[in-house]
C-alpha cells in the first residue's frame, strides 16, 4: 500500500512531459521516422516510444526516456559505416533512459555506445549490445566523465570501459571475444579507471588468450578505482583461458579498493588467485536486490538477498547522481522523494520477496523508478545495488 501511494505521488512529478511516437515505417500516429529527429524535437523529460524496426545511431544531449517495443534494433558503428549512440552533456538532475533495444555494431568496429561528460544519470534497461563474434579491439560501451550510469539485465558483447565515472551493473552479462588477427588487443570484460563500480549478480568473462601476441585477460580490471561485488553463487567473474598464464578473475592495483561479498564465484586461470593487486580488500555481506516488472496495471516483484539476522531497510524513489557516503557506499536515490517500503530483519534464509501493485494511471508511464536497500548489523549499514525500472 505504501509503495502504491508512493507511485501515485511520483506521478505528480510527470506533468508536462510529452510522448513522441517513432516509427521507421511511418504507421498511424507517427511523429518521426528516425530516432534522431525525435530526439532533436523533444524536450528534457519527454518519452519516445520506438516502434518495431531498424534504426540508425543517434546523439542525445538531454534527459529523454526511449522505450522500445518488440524487435527494435539500432545499427551502430564507428566511422563512415555507422554512427554510435552518443549520450553526452546531460546536466545535473536530468535522467536518460534506454529500454528494450538491441544495439548492433553495423560494421564490426566494436564500439556501439558512448556516454560522456554527463552530470545527469543514464539508465540502460534490458539492452543487448551485440558486436562482431570474432571480437574487436574496441569495447562495445565506453563511459567517461559521467556521474551515474546504470545497467539492468543487459548483455554486452566485447565489454565495457569506464573512466572517471560511477557505474552500477545488475544482472548483466559482459564478455570479450578473441580475434586472433588482432595483435596486442586483448581486453578484460570490464575495465575501470579512477572510477566507482558496483556489480550485482553479474557474469563477466575476460578475453581468451592466443600466445604470443594476445594474453588472457581478467574478467574485471581496476586502475585506481573502488569496486564492490555482490550476488549469489550463480553469479561469476571468470578470467580468460587459452594460454598457460596466471590471470586472476579480478585484477587491481595498489590504488584500488575491493569490497567483496563471499557468495559470487571468482574463477582465475593458470593457478592465479581469485583476486590480486588491490591495495585494500574487504570481505563483507552485501544485499543483492532484484526488481522485475513495470507494466501499468501489473505488479513489481522485488527480491532481496542478504545475510541472516541482519537489519534491512528498502527504499523507493527517483534516481539521482550517486552520492558517496563512506563506508555505506553510494546512494543512488533522490532523498527528496524517498519512501520506505520495507524494513525488518532477515530470517535464516536471508531472503525477502515482495510484490507491489502498479496502478493503471497513465501519468506513471515513463517514470524511472529506483530501489535500494540499506542493510547490515545495526548501526553499521551498507548499501545494496540500486535497481531502476522504467514504468511502461
Secondary structure as UniProt FT lines:
FT   HELIX           2..11
FT   HELIX           12..14
FT   TURN            15..16
FT   STRAND          19..22
FT   TURN            24..25
FT   TURN            28..29
FT   HELIX           35..41
FT   TURN            44..45
FT   STRAND          47..50
FT   STRAND          53..56
FT   STRAND          59..60
FT   STRAND          65..68
FT   STRAND          72..76
FT   TURN            80..81
FT   STRAND          85..88
FT   TURN            92..93
FT   STRAND          95..99
FT   STRAND          102..105
FT   STRAND          113..116
FT   STRAND          121..125
FT   STRAND          128..130
FT   TURN            133..134
FT   STRAND          141..144
FT   STRAND          148..152
FT   STRAND          155..157
FT   STRAND          160..163
FT   STRAND          166..170
FT   STRAND          173..175
FT   TURN            180..181
FT   STRAND          190..193
FT   STRAND          196..200
FT   STRAND          203..205
FT   TURN            211..213
FT   STRAND          220..223
FT   STRAND          226..230
FT   TURN            233..234
FT   STRAND          236..238
FT   STRAND          250..251
FT   TURN            254..255
FT   STRAND          257..260
FT   STRAND          265..267
FT   TURN            270..271
FT   STRAND          275..276
FT   STRAND          280..283
FT   STRAND          288..293
FT   TURN            296..297
FT   STRAND          299..305
FT   TURN            308..309
FT   STRAND          311..325
FT   TURN            326..328
FT   STRAND          329..333
FT   HELIX           335..337
FT   STRAND          339..345
FT   TURN            348..349
FT   STRAND          351..357
FT   HELIX           362..364
FT   TURN            365..366
FT   STRAND          368..376
FT   TURN            378..379
FT   STRAND          382..383
FT   STRAND          387..390
//
